């Protein structure tokens, strides 16, 4: 079973799962734009404040040539996260396509603050300002391989890092198990699952998961530090 098939299965079984964004992004990369849009629409009905979901929705609309819908999607992203790099980049591209060079420059400059070594941003800003593009514009020879529209940036705050297929198997299995009443953690406890809970504001659930990880790995200083940090959050008292 492929990664996308696994994601489709878990999203079918649990329509509220945040994995819909990864599924839609994978479908988009395969050219299944209409299907990706429908996946995003369904997912965002359950997760209206999920930043990565709106990013992928914007990318889908942009790929489909629905620029006004894309603009609204990325505008929502910036409402949720004013510093989101990819959203500033796409808003700049959409403004260019609408003939709003002044607005495009504003968005590209805001993106440049967050990614000062992007050669594509540097070139775009210089073109809009009427400046000549110099050959030596990139201080980082490897940065040209990682443009501001890279796939990883769509999930900056999503905590959905795809280190390996085995990690995804664990994540999918974990998300299929809902916490029991009383704050008891799922059977499979991982730092990734704890981070996912924390990203959704479910601090008590994240703490419960990390407590299980610490019990299993008592010498893991990184996990212990993360657990203590969550315990000290004011929000944890009321969630």
Phi and psi in degrees as a GROMACS rama.xvg file:
@    title "Ramachandran Plot"
@    xaxis  label "Phi"
@    yaxis  label "Psi"
@TYPE xy
-74.5812  167.348  UNK-2
-59.8005  -44.6089  UNK-3
-64.8422  -36.7017  UNK-4
-64.5139  -38.7454  UNK-5
-65.4804  -42.3229  UNK-6
-64.7154  -41.279  UNK-7
-62.431  -39.6812  UNK-8
-64.2375  -46.0602  UNK-9
-69.4411  -35.1626  UNK-10
-69.6349  -33.2901  UNK-11
-67.3365  -39.5204  UNK-12
-76.5394  -30.8408  UNK-13
-135.686  87.7171  UNK-14
-61.1362  -16.5245  UNK-15
-86.9163  -2.95581  UNK-16
-64.379  138.921  UNK-17
-73.1707  -6.86485  UNK-18
-68.4919  -6.3334  UNK-19
-59.3922  -32.516  UNK-20
-66.2013  -41.2124  UNK-21
-67.4244  -40.7775  UNK-22
-60.127  -48.6317  UNK-23
-63.119  -39.6183  UNK-24
-65.2038  -39.0502  UNK-25
-64.3736  -40.8607  UNK-26
-65.1958  -38.5425  UNK-27
-61.1399  -43.211  UNK-28
-63.9992  -25.4736  UNK-29
-89.2638  0.99713  UNK-30
88.4551  5.68274  UNK-31
-90.2344  69.0748  UNK-32
-67.3202  -46.8084  UNK-33
-60.5477  -43.1198  UNK-34
-65.9434  -39.6551  UNK-35
-62.7901  -40.1019  UNK-36
-62.4109  -43.3348  UNK-37
-64.7367  -39.9663  UNK-38
-60.8346  -44.0899  UNK-39
-64.1249  -43.6919  UNK-40
-58.7125  -44.72  UNK-41
-66.6676  -44.5841  UNK-42
-63.6109  -40.0296  UNK-43
-72.7641  -17.6623  UNK-44
-64.8887  -33.2676  UNK-45
-91.9006  -27.0306  UNK-46
-126.347  65.6481  UNK-47
-67.205  -16.6466  UNK-48
-107.981  16.2766  UNK-49
-85.3795  106.23  UNK-50
-56.6056  -48.3104  UNK-51
-61.3619  -34.1643  UNK-52
-62.776  -41.66  UNK-53
-69.6734  -33.6569  UNK-54
-62.1835  -48.4752  UNK-55
-65.2808  -38.9126  UNK-56
-59.227  -44.2975  UNK-57
-61.5108  -41.4116  UNK-58
-63.3905  -39.7987  UNK-59
-63.5675  -47.6384  UNK-60
-61.8294  -40.4383  UNK-61
-63.6566  -42.6169  UNK-62
-64.607  -31.1991  UNK-63
-83.0637  -6.30071  UNK-64
82.6672  13.0402  UNK-65
-92.9654  78.9364  UNK-66
-72.0884  -32.5834  UNK-67
-68.743  -42.0088  UNK-68
-63.6819  -38.8154  UNK-69
-63.819  -41.9568  UNK-70
-60.8446  -42.8247  UNK-71
-65.5712  -37.0532  UNK-72
-65.3547  -45.8037  UNK-73
-72.9484  -28.1013  UNK-74
-62.6868  -38.97  UNK-75
-65.234  -38.8543  UNK-76
-58.1115  -45.707  UNK-77
-69.4538  -25.0876  UNK-78
-68.863  -35.01  UNK-79
-81.9292  -32.6864  UNK-80
-148.584  95.5654  UNK-81
-62.2467  -19.1373  UNK-82
-104.34  18.1077  UNK-83
-70.1254  116.862  UNK-84
-61.0296  -52.5176  UNK-85
-62.4723  -34.9769  UNK-86
-65.1643  -42.3927  UNK-87
-61.9823  -40.5277  UNK-88
-62.2578  -50.1545  UNK-89
-66.1928  -38.0376  UNK-90
-62.0521  -36.3265  UNK-91
-65.1513  -43.4935  UNK-92
-63.8854  -40.7434  UNK-93
-66.2009  -40.0715  UNK-94
-63.0577  -38.913  UNK-95
-60.8712  -44.7599  UNK-96
-65.4687  -23.2667  UNK-97
-91.0616  0.557452  UNK-98
80.7344  14.5513  UNK-99
-98.4794  73.0195  UNK-100
-61.3873  -35.5534  UNK-101
-64.6124  -42.1212  UNK-102
-70.962  -38.1151  UNK-103
-60.5863  -43.4715  UNK-104
-60.1536  -40.2311  UNK-105
-59.8913  -46.4469  UNK-106
-68.5739  -40.0336  UNK-107
-66.0337  -37.3254  UNK-108
-67.2081  -36.7257  UNK-109
-66.9235  -37.4835  UNK-110
-67.5793  -36.9563  UNK-111
-64.6649  -32.8195  UNK-112
-59.5372  -36.4695  UNK-113
-89.1403  -19.18  UNK-114
-139.723  73.7639  UNK-115
-69.4022  -12.2999  UNK-116
-106.054  9.59182  UNK-117
-74.5749  115.201  UNK-118
-64.5803  -32.5364  UNK-119
-66.9561  -40.9653  UNK-120
-65.6966  -44.5414  UNK-121
-59.3256  -45.2471  UNK-122
-65.1545  -41.9057  UNK-123
-64.2995  -42.5108  UNK-124
-65.5276  -42.2386  UNK-125
-65.7349  -37.2679  UNK-126
-64.634  -42.1336  UNK-127
-68.125  -28.838  UNK-128
-88.152  -3.77836  UNK-129
76.891  22.8822  UNK-130
-95.9616  153.953  UNK-131
-76.1121  139.783  UNK-132
-85.9414  119.892  UNK-133
-83.2005  154.449  UNK-134
-68.0407  -41.7414  UNK-135
-91.0675  74.4219  UNK-136
-110.648  -1.38517  UNK-137
-124.484  111.549  UNK-138
-79.1503  -14.0817  UNK-139
-116.157  107.267  UNK-140
-63.2349  -19.2265  UNK-141
-95.089  -12.0992  UNK-142
-67.5087  -24.3665  UNK-143
-65.9299  -16.98  UNK-144
-84.417  -5.93063  UNK-145
-131.738  81.4751  UNK-146
-70.5583  169.903  UNK-147
-71.3958  -6.72433  UNK-148
-106.264  23.0353  UNK-149
-63.6807  153.375  UNK-150
-63.9176  -32.9518  UNK-151
-63.3624  -29.8371  UNK-152
-70.7582  -20.2225  UNK-153
-67.8763  -15.3639  UNK-154
-123.343  34.0481  UNK-155
-53.7537  -49.6663  UNK-156
-102.924  13.2626  UNK-157
-89.181  -15.1973  UNK-158
54.7671  43.3505  UNK-159
-120.19  43.5818  UNK-160
-66.7452  134.257  UNK-161
-103.712  76.808  UNK-162
-71.9374  -35.9149  UNK-163
-165.054  164.463  UNK-164
-67.4442  -30.4205  UNK-165
-64.1028  -39.3454  UNK-166
-62.2324  -38.8858  UNK-167
-65.9672  -39.5281  UNK-168
-58.3527  -44.0025  UNK-169
-65.0627  -43.0963  UNK-170
-62.8008  -46.2788  UNK-171
-62.0902  -43.5757  UNK-172
-62.3182  -40.7489  UNK-173
-64.898  -44.9596  UNK-174
-68.1531  -19.8344  UNK-175
-77.1331  -12.0696  UNK-176
-105.163  115.127  UNK-177
-83.6526  147.013  UNK-178
-61.5304  140.534  UNK-179
-76.9145  164.484  UNK-180
-61.0954  149.311  UNK-181
89.2031  6.50291  UNK-182
85.1808  9.46632  UNK-183
-65.772  136.768  UNK-184
-75.7237  158.961  UNK-185
-61.632  165.766  UNK-186
-64.0938  -43.6227  UNK-187
-93.3968  113.71  UNK-188
-109.999  122.168  UNK-189
-137.725  157.702  UNK-190
-62.5684  -35.5037  UNK-191
-60.7907  -44.1345  UNK-192
-64.4822  -40.3797  UNK-193
-62.2555  -41.2526  UNK-194
-64.4486  -37.8214  UNK-195
-63.724  -43.6567  UNK-196
-61.7243  -45.1026  UNK-197
-62.5112  -38.1768  UNK-198
-65.659  -22.8285  UNK-199
-95.3836  3.86625  UNK-200
84.0439  7.32553  UNK-201
-89.9905  71.152  UNK-202
-67.1435  -42.1144  UNK-203
-62.7491  -40.0296  UNK-204
-64.8969  -40.8379  UNK-205
-62.8832  -41.8215  UNK-206
-62.0319  -44.1092  UNK-207
-61.319  -40.1771  UNK-208
-64.7796  -46.6164  UNK-209
-65.1593  -31.8984  UNK-210
-61.7855  -38.4287  UNK-211
-67.7517  -38.5319  UNK-212
-64.4033  -42.3887  UNK-213
-64.0693  -38.4881  UNK-214
-62.2061  -32.6476  UNK-215
-83.4599  -31.8086  UNK-216
-129.511  72.7587  UNK-217
-64.2322  -16.6644  UNK-218
-100.338  6.30435  UNK-219
-81.6969  95.0569  UNK-220
-64.4812  -34.4613  UNK-221
-63.7806  -44.692  UNK-222
-66.6937  -40.3987  UNK-223
-62.4979  -42.298  UNK-224
-63.883  -41.4082  UNK-225
-63.68  -41.1699  UNK-226
-62.6384  -45.8224  UNK-227
-63.615  -37.283  UNK-228
-63.5246  -41.6051  UNK-229
-67.7107  -38.4852  UNK-230
-63.3977  -28.7182  UNK-231
-87.9804  -2.90362  UNK-232
-71.7681  133.075  UNK-233
-59.0915  -32.9562  UNK-234
-64.517  -25.9129  UNK-235
-65.7554  -20.8214  UNK-236
-72.4607  -27.1707  UNK-237
-113.528  4.73618  UNK-238
